[in-house]
Amino acid sequence: MTRQRHLILEQASKWFMRLKDAAPDHVDRSKFEAWLMESEAHRQAYQSIAETWGDFDSSAQISHISQAMSIRKLDEDIRKRQKNTTYAKLGAIALIGLSSLFAFNQWQAWHAQPLETIAQTSAPGHMVSRYLSDGTKLTLDAHSDTKVLYYRDKRYVQLLHGQAVFEVVKDADRPFIVESNHARITVKGTRFVVNMINHKTVVAVDHGKVLVETLQAGQANSVLLTDGQVAEVKAQANPVKVQKSAKDYFAFLQGKLIFDGAPLNEVTETLSRYREPPLVNHSHANAEISAVVDVKTLNKFIKTLPAVAPVKLQESDTETAVLDR
């Protein structure tokens, strides 16, 4: 017999002797029942002692053991029901949570669907102008490309190539956002132009307010433009205001191209919007050009380039190359 078993039998014997002839309301009865319900080993030990004394068949002993067992069973039933109720509540909470998550995801998917999608392009030498569904006017310069997506909470335009003028109808609930390769431009209602050229984006405001931000990660500065102001955003840099005339950037609407100290790369890229084959700069000349070019006499101006910069022209079927002299 193990020591633990011996101690339990000794305790059972003491309880049996103390309560064998005791009254049903004896002060130690509750303590005994608590001891009896502590473990199966206690109950077996007490039963063994009672049988040994030949007293197990007495109605008093049977009653109090049965009572103790009934109390324990009732306690177990209560705990079991509480446990089942807790599981049921947790299940209900989980179901509500899953339903809410599903509904939220469905709402997000619905909210993310554009109400209107337009792909607008223009061919070399031809401008395109149209009104969007909210009344905003979009004018594309020659050889330009945009994608327009109108959502429930914003109006979004991607300038994929070239230049565009936006005359935005004010809508306080839906900001108008234009993105190029380098910049994000956000407005409420205004008239402005966005020109993506020569590895940079230029934003010029005719009237209204325009917030210009870089798309480069890690750059946090932004510039707020108002009437007549211009900003440039170069690759991997913050936007910077420049002292140039905003009106010059709208001149293409009247068939004029204005260059104010523009690098040769910028000039050739702009001119290529209006002709085929394109004018491609292969030279390393650091020439800056200032000129007002009429689109109708574009080829005449191109022929004068060797007179204002150290370059020469070479024609082919695919391009007009600008080469070092």
C-alpha positions as CSV (number, residue, x, y, z in Angstrom):
1,M,0.0,0.0,0.0
2,T,1.4,3.4,-0.9
3,R,1.8,6.1,1.7
4,Q,-0.9,8.3,-0.1
5,R,-3.4,5.4,0.0
6,H,-2.6,4.8,3.7
7,L,-3.2,8.5,4.6
8,I,-6.6,8.5,2.8
9,L,-7.8,5.3,4.6
10,E,-6.7,6.9,7.9
11,Q,-8.7,10.0,7.1
12,A,-11.7,7.9,6.0
13,S,-11.6,5.9,9.3
14,K,-11.6,9.1,11.4
15,W,-14.6,10.5,9.5
16,F,-16.4,7.2,9.8
17,M,-15.9,7.0,13.5
18,R,-16.7,10.7,14.1
19,L,-20.0,10.6,12.2
20,K,-21.1,6.9,12.5
21,D,-23.6,7.7,15.3
22,A,-23.8,11.5,14.8
23,A,-27.0,13.4,14.2
24,P,-27.9,14.4,10.6
25,D,-27.2,18.1,11.5
26,H,-23.8,17.5,13.1
27,V,-21.6,20.5,12.7
28,D,-18.9,18.4,11.0
29,R,-21.3,17.0,8.4
30,S,-20.6,19.7,5.8
31,K,-16.8,19.4,6.2
32,F,-17.1,15.6,5.7
33,E,-19.1,16.0,2.5
34,A,-16.6,18.5,1.2
35,W,-13.8,16.0,1.9
36,L,-15.8,13.2,0.3
37,M,-16.2,15.2,-2.9
38,E,-12.6,16.1,-3.3
39,S,-11.7,12.8,-5.1
40,E,-12.8,9.4,-6.1
41,A,-10.1,7.9,-3.8
42,H,-11.8,9.5,-0.8
43,R,-15.1,8.0,-1.7
44,Q,-13.7,4.5,-2.3
45,A,-11.7,4.7,1.0
46,Y,-14.8,5.7,3.0
47,Q,-16.9,3.0,1.4
48,S,-14.2,0.4,2.2
49,I,-14.2,1.4,5.9
50,A,-18.0,1.4,6.1
51,E,-18.2,-2.1,4.6
52,T,-15.5,-3.3,7.0
53,W,-17.5,-2.1,10.0
54,G,-20.6,-3.8,8.6
55,D,-22.3,-0.4,8.7
56,F,-22.6,0.4,5.1
57,D,-26.1,-1.0,4.9
58,S,-27.4,1.4,7.5
59,S,-29.9,3.8,6.1
60,A,-28.1,6.8,7.6
61,Q,-24.8,6.0,5.9
62,I,-26.5,5.3,2.6
63,S,-28.4,8.6,2.9
64,H,-25.4,10.8,3.6
65,I,-23.2,9.2,0.9
66,S,-26.0,9.4,-1.6
67,Q,-26.5,13.0,-0.7
68,A,-22.9,13.8,-1.1
69,M,-22.8,12.1,-4.5
70,S,-26.0,14.0,-5.6
71,I,-24.5,17.3,-4.5
72,R,-21.3,16.6,-6.5
73,K,-23.4,15.5,-9.6
74,L,-25.5,18.7,-9.3
75,D,-22.3,20.8,-9.1
76,E,-20.9,19.1,-12.2
77,D,-24.1,19.6,-14.1
78,I,-24.1,23.3,-13.3
79,R,-20.5,23.7,-14.4
80,K,-21.3,21.7,-17.6
81,R,-24.3,23.9,-18.4
82,Q,-22.2,27.1,-17.8
83,K,-19.5,25.8,-20.0
84,N,-22.0,25.0,-22.8
85,T,-23.6,28.4,-22.4
86,T,-20.2,30.1,-22.6
87,Y,-19.4,28.1,-25.8
88,A,-22.7,29.1,-27.3
89,K,-22.1,32.7,-26.6
90,L,-18.6,32.6,-28.0
91,G,-20.0,30.8,-31.1
92,A,-22.6,33.5,-31.5
93,I,-20.0,36.3,-31.1
94,A,-17.7,34.6,-33.6
95,L,-20.6,34.2,-36.1
96,I,-21.5,37.9,-35.7
97,G,-17.9,38.8,-36.1
98,L,-17.5,36.7,-39.3
99,S,-20.8,38.1,-40.7
100,S,-19.6,41.7,-39.9
101,L,-16.2,41.0,-41.5
102,F,-17.9,39.5,-44.6
103,A,-20.2,42.5,-44.9
104,F,-17.3,45.0,-44.4
105,N,-15.3,43.2,-47.1
106,Q,-18.3,43.3,-49.4
107,W,-18.8,47.0,-48.7
108,Q,-15.1,47.7,-49.4
109,A,-15.2,45.7,-52.7
110,W,-18.4,47.7,-53.7
111,H,-16.8,51.0,-52.7
112,A,-13.6,50.2,-54.6
113,Q,-15.4,49.6,-57.9
114,P,-15.1,52.6,-60.2
115,L,-18.4,54.2,-61.4
116,E,-16.8,55.2,-64.7
117,T,-13.7,54.3,-66.6
118,I,-12.4,56.1,-69.7
119,A,-9.2,55.6,-71.7
120,Q,-8.5,58.8,-73.6
121,T,-5.6,59.1,-76.1
122,S,-4.6,61.4,-78.8
123,A,-2.5,60.8,-82.0
124,P,0.6,62.7,-82.9
125,G,-0.3,66.1,-84.2
126,H,-3.9,66.0,-83.0
127,M,-5.3,67.4,-79.7
128,V,-8.5,65.9,-78.1
129,S,-11.0,67.6,-75.9
130,R,-14.0,66.2,-74.0
131,Y,-16.2,66.7,-71.0
132,L,-16.3,64.1,-68.3
133,S,-19.5,63.0,-66.6
134,D,-19.2,65.6,-63.8
135,G,-18.7,68.5,-66.2
136,T,-14.9,68.6,-65.9
137,K,-13.2,69.4,-69.2
138,L,-10.2,67.3,-70.3
139,T,-8.0,68.5,-73.1
140,L,-5.2,66.3,-74.3
141,D,-2.2,67.7,-76.1
142,A,-1.0,65.8,-79.2
143,H,0.4,62.3,-78.6
144,S,-0.8,62.0,-75.0
145,D,-2.5,59.2,-73.1
146,T,-4.7,59.2,-70.0
147,K,-6.9,56.8,-68.0
148,V,-9.9,58.3,-66.1
149,L,-11.5,56.4,-63.2
150,Y,-14.4,58.0,-61.2
151,Y,-15.1,56.5,-57.8
152,R,-17.8,57.2,-55.2
153,D,-15.3,59.2,-53.1
154,K,-12.8,60.5,-55.6
155,R,-12.1,61.3,-59.2
156,Y,-8.8,59.9,-60.4
157,V,-6.8,60.4,-63.6
158,Q,-3.6,58.7,-64.7
159,L,-1.5,60.7,-67.1
160,L,0.4,57.9,-68.8
161,H,2.1,60.0,-71.5
162,G,2.3,63.6,-72.7
163,Q,0.3,66.6,-71.4
164,A,-3.3,67.5,-70.4
165,V,-5.3,70.5,-69.3
166,F,-8.0,70.0,-66.6
167,E,-10.8,72.4,-66.0
168,V,-12.2,70.8,-62.8
169,V,-15.8,71.2,-61.6
170,K,-15.8,71.6,-57.8
171,D,-17.1,68.7,-55.8
172,A,-16.3,68.9,-52.0
173,D,-17.1,65.2,-51.5
174,R,-14.9,63.9,-54.4
175,P,-11.4,65.4,-54.8
176,F,-9.9,65.4,-58.2
177,I,-6.5,63.6,-58.3
178,V,-4.1,63.4,-61.2
179,E,-1.0,61.1,-61.1
180,S,2.0,61.0,-63.4
181,N,5.1,58.9,-63.1
182,H,6.5,61.4,-60.6
183,A,3.7,63.4,-59.0
184,R,0.3,63.4,-57.4
185,I,-1.8,66.5,-57.9
186,T,-5.0,67.0,-55.8
187,V,-7.6,69.7,-56.4
188,K,-11.2,70.6,-55.5
189,G,-12.0,72.8,-58.4
190,T,-9.5,74.7,-60.7
191,R,-7.9,74.9,-64.1
192,F,-4.4,73.6,-64.4
193,V,-2.1,71.7,-66.8
194,V,0.1,68.7,-66.1
195,N,3.0,68.1,-68.5
196,M,5.1,64.9,-68.1
197,I,8.3,65.4,-70.1
198,N,12.0,64.9,-70.0
199,H,12.0,62.7,-66.8
200,K,9.9,65.2,-64.8
201,T,6.4,66.5,-64.3
202,V,5.5,70.1,-64.6
203,V,2.3,71.5,-63.0
204,A,1.0,75.0,-63.9
205,V,-2.1,76.6,-62.4
206,D,-4.3,79.1,-64.2
207,H,-6.6,79.7,-61.3
208,G,-7.6,77.8,-58.1
209,K,-5.4,75.8,-55.7
210,V,-3.5,72.6,-56.4
211,L,-1.5,70.4,-54.0
212,V,1.5,68.8,-55.6
213,E,3.2,65.8,-54.0
214,T,6.0,63.5,-55.1
215,L,5.3,59.8,-55.6
216,Q,8.9,58.9,-54.5
217,A,8.9,56.8,-51.3
218,G,10.5,58.5,-48.3
219,Q,9.9,62.0,-49.7
220,A,7.3,63.9,-47.6
221,N,7.3,67.5,-48.8
222,S,4.4,69.0,-50.8
223,V,3.8,72.3,-52.6
224,L,0.6,74.3,-52.7
225,L,0.2,76.2,-56.0
226,T,-2.2,79.1,-56.6
227,D,-3.0,81.4,-59.5
228,G,-0.2,81.6,-62.1
229,Q,2.3,79.4,-60.2
230,V,4.4,76.5,-61.6
231,A,6.1,73.5,-59.9
232,E,8.4,70.8,-61.2
233,V,8.8,67.3,-59.8
234,K,11.8,65.3,-60.9
235,A,12.4,61.6,-60.4
236,Q,13.3,60.8,-56.7
237,A,12.9,64.5,-55.6
238,N,10.4,66.7,-53.9
239,P,8.3,69.2,-55.8
240,V,9.9,72.7,-56.3
241,K,8.3,75.9,-57.3
242,V,9.9,77.5,-60.3
243,Q,9.9,81.1,-61.6
244,K,8.2,80.5,-64.9
245,S,5.0,81.8,-66.5
246,A,2.0,79.4,-66.0
247,K,0.4,80.9,-69.2
248,D,3.3,79.5,-71.3
249,Y,2.2,76.0,-70.5
250,F,-1.4,76.6,-71.7
251,A,-0.2,78.1,-75.0
252,F,-0.4,74.8,-76.9
253,L,-4.2,75.2,-76.8
254,Q,-3.7,78.1,-79.2
255,G,-1.2,76.1,-81.3
256,K,1.8,77.8,-79.8
257,L,4.8,76.0,-78.1
258,I,6.8,78.3,-75.8
259,F,10.3,77.4,-74.6
260,D,12.0,79.5,-72.0
261,G,15.6,78.2,-71.5
262,A,14.4,74.6,-72.1
263,P,17.0,71.9,-72.5
264,L,17.3,70.3,-75.9
265,N,15.8,67.0,-74.7
266,E,12.7,68.8,-73.6
267,V,12.4,70.7,-76.8
268,T,12.8,67.6,-79.0
269,E,10.3,65.6,-76.9
270,T,7.7,68.3,-77.1
271,L,8.1,68.8,-80.8
272,S,7.7,65.1,-81.4
273,R,4.2,65.2,-80.1
274,Y,3.3,67.1,-83.3
275,R,5.1,65.1,-86.0
276,E,5.9,61.7,-87.4
277,P,8.5,60.4,-87.6
278,P,9.5,61.7,-84.1
279,L,12.4,64.1,-83.5
280,V,14.9,62.2,-81.3
281,N,17.9,63.8,-79.5
282,H,21.1,61.8,-79.6
283,S,23.4,64.7,-78.9
284,H,25.3,65.6,-75.7
285,A,24.9,69.3,-76.2
286,N,23.9,71.3,-73.1
287,A,22.1,73.9,-75.2
288,E,19.1,75.7,-73.7
289,I,16.6,77.1,-76.2
290,S,14.1,80.0,-75.9
291,A,11.6,80.3,-78.6
292,V,7.9,80.6,-79.6
293,V,7.0,77.9,-82.1
294,D,3.9,77.9,-84.2
295,V,2.7,74.3,-84.6
296,K,1.8,75.0,-88.2
297,T,5.4,75.9,-89.1
298,L,7.0,73.2,-86.9
299,N,9.2,71.7,-89.5
300,K,10.6,75.1,-90.4
301,F,11.7,75.6,-86.8
302,I,13.3,72.2,-86.6
303,K,15.5,73.0,-89.6
304,T,16.8,76.1,-87.6
305,L,18.0,74.0,-84.7
306,P,21.6,73.7,-86.1
307,A,21.7,77.5,-86.0
308,V,20.9,77.8,-82.3
309,A,22.7,74.7,-81.0
310,P,25.9,72.7,-81.9
311,V,23.9,69.9,-83.5
312,K,23.0,68.5,-87.0
313,L,19.9,66.7,-88.3
314,Q,19.8,63.3,-89.9
315,E,16.6,62.1,-91.6
316,S,15.5,58.4,-91.7
317,D,12.2,56.5,-92.2
318,T,11.8,56.0,-88.4
319,E,13.1,59.3,-86.9
320,T,14.7,62.7,-87.4
321,A,17.9,62.3,-85.3
322,V,19.6,65.3,-83.6
323,L,23.3,64.5,-83.5
324,D,26.4,66.3,-82.3
325,R,28.1,68.3,-84.9
